[in-house]
């Protein structure tokens, strides 16, 4: 039995950070379409061209978060790359500091469940800065006392980057093409995964999970997701 069932069908109040990204955009669409969600508060660095009776947007730079209403869940989809951010410090400010600040604020507002878009290979012991920061965030969130923390660790994300104003790198095009050709021979956790499938997996698991749950890419492929 999940929290919704225990509360007699009470409506879920949700906070979303990163609604303009590949996964975040699909998370927003799914939350707005979910009849069990009564309100969605989206923290944004830039405005989105969408209006919905459930949606309240809050423009913020994440260094000073707005006052939050009572919440049940939080979805964390903020992310960048070192190349886009310009430095390791700037990357960490988004992927670690901003996500953790939102999670703490959501927890203070009553949220008991959290979903995080992390990355394959996230590990505090990793020699790779990117993976180490992702692992540090996962561990920091685990210490906040959420009754459920669902961590999605996708491999390469597939989605319409150009529609979001994000560059598509030549290496990614080559990897995606190779992935399609070699799909039968590549372990499921290493296959590219659609951003919409990552969002769908989080939306399915966050309301039902207990404790800390990690979703690898293989589990988020549509044919394997339960």
Helices and strands as residue ranges (DSSP letters): H 3-6, E 12-17, H 22-33, E 37-44, E 55-59, E 73-76, H 82-85, H 88-92, I 93-98, H 99-108, E 113-117, H 129-142, E 148-153, E 157-158, G 162-164, H 170-182, G 183-185, G 188-190, E 193-194, H 195-205, E 211-216, H 217-220
